[in-house]
Each structure stands twice: as structure tokens, then as C-alpha cells.
Amino acid sequence: MKWPTSTRGRVLLVAGLAAAVALFLATVPLHRDWFDLGVYYGTVEHWRDSGRIYDYLVPGTHYGFTYPPFAAVCMLPMTLVAWPGAVALSVLGNIAAGLVVLYWCAGTLVRRQGWSRWYTFAVAFCLFALLEPVRDTFSFGQVNLLLLALVLTDAWLLTTGRARWAGLGIGLAAAIKLTPAVFIGYLLITRRWRAAATATGVAAAATLLALWVAPDASRVYWTEAMWNTDRVGSLAYVSNQSWQGVLARLSAPDDPSRAVWAIGVVVILAVWARRSTRAAAAGNELAGFALTGLTACLISPVTWVHHLVWVFPALAVLVTAGLDHDRDDPRRRRLLRRAAVIYVVLCSSVVWLWSWDATGIDGFIGSNTYVWISLGLLLTLPVRGVTAEVPTAHPSLQPAGSATMGRCAHDTGSP
């Protein structure tokens, strides 16, 4: 296939691709009808009227608000608009966050390859929108892309000489939702003490602000609602693509073994710590953040499919590592082929084939497909490559004789 090189041809290609993607997204059978946005909207309206947050449930369901009180504080402006306005704000916010994520993940690669920025990012965004976690984030009205954009902003700060501000995004994300707090652990094991302190301080300050604004709700969340898993949903539900989800489907209808879950979490954390410190030592900040995102998805008790936007940076690392090799290098084809396969699977909604019956060998393999992808990437993601814009890795992590950012030593993915 010959790609268009004229501006007119590129505009026509992007317009056609965007129209096809929009048509698919408008008609896809797994559209979620803004369910989670409805939870947020109903919660803040209920809070405004009654002064309470965590006793709100979506009518006819047992689903309620599961985030820390600071998240509700951030969502209060939704009460100023009607429901259609809230949907519009959610869509626009996710589009903006998606563009930020693409820029942080691929901006350096685009500049290094000399590609047209508007054309590359337009095509990339269309492909990005087809990923099931991204589709679900949009159609649920979820906040996952906004949190990913906040966290990746810190990765950008660390790799562009602005480390004094690093930690702000992670701290805010951790105050809105607990899962991004894993990235504070990444800052600690890679000895970014100032950034870790900033992230911890911002998260604590935001939590204290919520305590001041909503003291009763804060008490309820940290003592009751946070521990009530019934508000989230069934751990064995096929959408739960975490290590806990695998165990829950194996043991259903009984509860999964907490000891087996804990052992698995320890092993996952050990692999993450080893590989992410190697990535940071090589100056590949994006790989370090990608490995941390994969780990967060695996160790969280609940990782719904729409949470898997955290897998996207790892996909970007694969593509970047492949393109960093010469055209005739077989490693280039291997890495790009692997990225393409993962992309197609993540667009396929394949796990839902086992939504009603996850028993048997096929159920064990198929219903946990996204878990296997996360595990495989955690174990084999390339941790070296040119993905940042500063000349060297963090001084305390730079090993003797290691390559600088300008002269890349490629790693095909061995742990």
C-alpha cells in the first residue's frame, strides 16, 4: 500500500479514517451509555442536595461512588450543567487527555523520524480510539485517560529537564483514584526522592482539602466505603482483567485464595522493581512508567477493561523499540509484528466471548486474554531505547559504560 504524500491526499485519508472510526464508535454494540458518568453526576447532585456522598446508589443497582472524596470535589462543577453538558464535557476532556497521552508517548519518536506531526497524530488518534479500553473510557464517561495524562506528564517532566515539578501529576492522580499511587513507588525505587516527596505531599494536601470540604464523607470513605467491594462489582466478572480476576474466575463461586493472590502480587512487584529500575538506569522513562502501569493493572484487586488504558504506554514502547532498529534488522519486524498483534487483540473485545461461561481450558485462556498481555509485556517489554529528550539518564541510576540517550543500546526485551 502506498501512503499519500501530498497534503490533499493526507487530508482525505484522515477525513475518511476519522469518519469510519466515528461510524464504528457510534454503532458498536458494546457502547456503555455513559454509565459511570451517570454515577459521578448522580453522586455530586446527591451530595449537593443531602450533604452525603457514599450512600448514593444508581437507581435499581448496587453501584455507587467508589473514589476518594477529593474526586467528588473535582467533579462538583458538573452540577452547574445539565446532563447533556456533562456528557459533552466528558467527551471533550477525554479527547484532550488522549491527545496529551499520544504526544507524551510518541512525540519524540515523531520528531526523530521526521514525520509530519499533524498527519501522524491524526492517524494515531483514530487508531487509538479503536482500542477497547479507550472506547470504554469514552462510552462509560470514565476518568482513566485523564489520570493517565496526569501521570505521563510527570514522565515528560523527568525527561525534559523539568524534574523540579515532577510528582504533581502523580500526586493529583493518586488523590483522585488510589491505583496511581503505585507510581509513587516507582519514584522511590528509582531514587527520585524529590519527585516522590512532591507526589506524596500533593496527594496528602488534596486529601486534606477533601477532609475540610467534606469531613463526614471522608470519614465514611476511609473507614467503610473503601473496603466495601460490593459497590464495585463481582471480582469474577470477565471485565476484571487483574491477577485477582484470574483467581476469582478459577474459584467461582467460592472466594479466591488471599494467600495465592498475595504470593502472585509479591512476584509481580519483584519483577516490576527489577525491570523498571533497569529502564530508568537506561534513561527510558517511558518504559519505566509503562511497566508501572502494567503492574498497577495486575496487582489491583479490580481492573476493569476500561482501566487498561494503562497498557497503551507499553504498546508505544514496543513500537518505538521496533522503529529504533534498522529496516533490515529482524528485531524490527519482530517487535512491530508483536505490537500489531497486541493492538488487534486489544481492539477485539475477545474476552467477552466468555462473559457467561469462563470454565474449561478455553475459558481460562480466553477470559483472561488481557491479563496474559499485561504479564507478557511486564516480563519482556524492551527497557532500553531513545524515548526521552535529555542526554543522559538520572545520574544516580546511570550505570558505568551505559549508553546515553543520544546513542541507544537496544534491548530486545530480556528481563
N, C-alpha and C positions, 0 to 999 in steps of 0.2 A: 504494500500500500504506500502510495506517495502522498506525504502530508503537504498541504498548501503552504506556499512560501510568501505569497502576496498578502497584503493587508486585507484586501477584499475577500480573498479565499478563506483567510483565517476568521474573519468576522462571520462569514456564512457558516463555517464549520462550528464555531462556538454557539451561534444562534440556533443551529439545528440540534446540536447536542443538548443545549440548555432546554429547548422545547421538549425533546424526547425525555429527558430526566424529569422535567416538571410534570409531563403527562403521566409518567410512571408513578411518581410520588403522589399524584392526585388520585390515582386509581388503585394503588397497591392494596391488596386485601388485608394487610396487617396494619393499617392505619389505626392509631391508638386514641383518636378523638380527644386529644389534649387532656387525658385523664389526670395526669399528675399536676398539670397546671390548674385543673379544677380543684385538686386537693389544696394547693397553695392559695388559690383565690378564695376558696371557701373558708380556709383557716384564718386568713388575715381579716376577712369580713366578720367572722365569728369573734375573733379577738377584739376587733373594734367595737362590736356590739355588747360583748359579755365580759371582756377583760381576761378571757381564758383562751389557751391555745390547744392544749393536748387532750381536751375532752371532745374536740370536734371530730366527727367521722363523716365520710361521704355518705349521703343518704342511701340506705339499703345495702351498705357494705360495712366491713370492719376496718377499712383503711383510713388512717389519719395521718397527721403531720409527724414525720419521723426525724426531722433535722433539729439541730440545736436552736435555741431561741434567737441567736443572732441572725440565722437565716430568715426567720419570720420578720425581724426588724428590717432586713434588707428588702423584703417583699411588701412591706407596708404601702409603698407608693401605688401598688396595684389597686388599692381601694379608691384611688382617685379616678379610675377609668372604668367603663363598663366592660363586660366580658369580651366582646369583640376587640376592644382596645387592648386588653390583656393578651389575647392571642396574637395580635399584631406585634406587640412589644416582645413577646416571647420569640416569634419567628425572626424578627429583625435582630434581636440580641444574639440568637444562635447563629445567624448568618455572619454577624460581625465577629463573634468568637471563633467561628470556623475559619474565617479569613486570617485571623491572628494566628491560629494553630498552624495553618498551612504556611504562613510566612515564617514563623519561628522554625518549623520543621524543614522547610525546603528553600528558604530564601538564599542561603549561602550556596547551595547546590545550583540553583538557577543562575546566580551571578557567575559562579565558577565555570559553568558550561556555556555561558554566553547566550542563553536562551532569551527570547522575548518575554518580559515579565508579565505583561497583561495577558498575553496569549497562554503562557504556561499555567498561570494561576487560574485563569478562567476554565481551561480544560481540567485542571487538577480539582477545582472545586466541584465541577459536575461529577467527576468520578468519586470524590469524597462524599458527596451527598447520597450516593447509592449504597454505601456501607450500611449494613443493618443497624449497628449501634448508633450511627448518625441519624438515619431515618427515624429510629425510635425516639431519639432525643428530641428531634423536631416534633414528631407527632404526639408524643407524651407531653410536650411542653416542659421538658426536663432542664436541669441546670448543669449537666455534665460537661458540655462544651465550654461553658463559662468558667467552670473550675479548672478545666484543662488549660485554657488560655491563661488564667492567672498563674498556674504552676509553671507553665513553659515560659512565661515572662521572666521568671527568676532564672531559668536556664539561659535565656538570652542575656540577662544582666551579668551572669557569671562568666560568659564567654565574650563579652564585648567591652571589658574594662570598666564596667559599672557595678562591680561587686558590692560596693558600699550600700547599695539599695536592695541587694538580693535578700530574699526572705519575706518581703512584703506580700507577694502574691501567694506564696505557700501559707503564710500565716492567715490571710483572709480566707483562703480556700478551706483550711482546716477548721476555722471558726464557723463556716457555713455548713460544712459536712465533715464528719470525722475521718473518713478514709484518706484524704490528702495529708493527714498528719504523718503518714509514713514517709513523706518527703523530708520532714524534719530529721528523721532517722538517716536519710541519705546524706543530708548536710553534715550530720555528726560523724558518720563513718568515713566521710571523705575530708574531715577536719576543716570544714568551713564554719569555724566557731562563730564568727560574727553573723553570718547569714542564718545559722541555726538559732542564735540568740534573738535576732530580729524576728524570725518566723514565730518563735515561741512567744516573744513579747507581744507581737501583733495579735496572735490568736488569743492570748490571755486578756489583752486590752479589749478586744471585740467581745469576748465572753463576759467580761465585767460590765461593759456597756449594756449588753443584753440583760444582765442581772439588775442593773439600775433601772432600765426601762420596764422590764417585766420580771420582778422578783419572784412572784408566785409560779409563773410558767417555768422559770429557770430551776426552781426547786423541784417541780414536778418532773421536768426532763431528766435532770441528773440523778434523781433518786428513784424514778418509776419508769417513765416513758422510754428512756434509753435502753432499758433492759427487757422491754415488752416486745418480743419478736412476733407476736401475733399481729401487731399493727403493720408489719412489713409484708407478711405472706408466708406461704409454705416453703420451707427450706428445700423440699424435694421437687418443687416446681421446675420444669425444664428450663425456664429462663434463668435460673440461678446457676451461672457458669463459674462457680468457685470450687475450691477443694472441698468445702463443706457441702456444696450441692452434689458433688460426685458421691460422697459418703451417704448423704441423705437419700439419694435415689437407690443406692445399693441396699440400704437397710429398711426402706419404706415397707410397711407403715410404722416401723419402730424408729425411735430416735437414733441418729448416728452416734458412734462412739466418740466421746470427747477426747479420750486418750489418743486414739488414732488420728483425730483431727490435729491435736496439739503436736504430735510427732511430725506429721506432714508439714505443719507450719514452721517448725524448727528447721527442718531440712530445706524448705523453700527459702527461709531467711538466710541460712548459711550460704546457699548458692548465690542468692542476691548480693550478700555482703562481699563475697569474693569477686564476683564478676563486675559489680558496679564500681568497686574501688579500682579495678583494672581499667575500666572505661574512663574514670576520672583521671587516673595517672597518665593515660594516653591522650588526654585532652579532649576526649569525645564526650562532652557534656550531654549531648542529646541521647547517646546510648545509655549513659548513667540514669538519666531521667526516665528513659523508656523502660529500662529494667525495673526501676522502682514502680512505675505504673503497672507493669505486668504483675509484680509481686503484690501490690495492693489488691488487684483483682483476685489473685489466687488465695490470699490469706483472709480476705474479708468473709465473714460468715454468709453474707448475701451479696452477690454480684449479678444483678440483672443484666440481660443482654445490652440494654442501653448504657450500662456503666462501662462497657468495653470500648468506648472511645479512647480509653487509656492505652489500648493496644496500638492505636494509629502511629504514635511516635516510633514504635518498634518497626512498623512497616516502612516508615520513612527512612529509618536507619538501614534497613535491608536494601532499599532502592539506591540510597546514596553509596553504600559499600559496593554494590554491583557496578554502578557507573564510575566509581573511582578506579576500576580496573581497565586495562586496555581492551579495545574491541575484540581482539583475538584471544584474550585470556579466557579459558573455560570457566574460571571462577565468576567472571562477569555474567555469563549466561546462566550459571547455576543459581546465583543469588537473585537475579532478576526473575528467573522462572519460579523460584520459590516464593518471591514476593507476589507474583501474579497469581499463583495458586491460592495463597492465603487470602489475597484480596477477593478473589472469586468466591471462596468459601464464606468469607465474612459478609458477602452480599447476598448469599443464597438462602438465608433463613432455614438452613438444613436441620437445625436442632428441633424445629417444631414438628418434624415428621414423627418424633417420639413423644409428643406432648401428652398423649393419653396412655402410652404404654412404653416404659423405658426398661423393661425386663429383657433378659437374654443378652447374648454377646453383642448382637447388633444394637440393642438399646444402650448397653454400657458404652460402646464406642461412639455411636451416633448422637446420643443425647448429651454427651459431654464434649462434642467436637471443639467448641471454643475453648474449653479448658485445656485440651491437648495442644491447641495452637499456642495458648499462653505459656504452657510448660515448655513446649519446644523452643519458643523464642527466648524464654528465660535461660535455657541451657545453651543455646547455640547462637544467639544474636552476636554479630560482629561487634567487637568493642573498641576497634581502632579505626581511624579514618579521619578525613578532613571534614568536620562538621561544624567547626566554630571559626571565629574570625580573629582570635588573638594568636600571637605567635607561639606560645608555649602553654603547657598545662599548668595547673596550680602548682606553685613552687614546692610546697610540702609534699606533693604527690608525684613529682616528675622523677622517674627512675633514671639511674645513671645510664647514659647511652641511648635513651629513648628518643624516638623521632619527634621533631617539632610539628606544630600544626601545618606548617608550610610544606614539610616533607613527610609524607604519610607512610607509615608502616602498616600494611593491610593485615587484618586478622580475619580468617575465613570463618571464625565462629567457635573455635575450640574453647572450652571453659577455662 
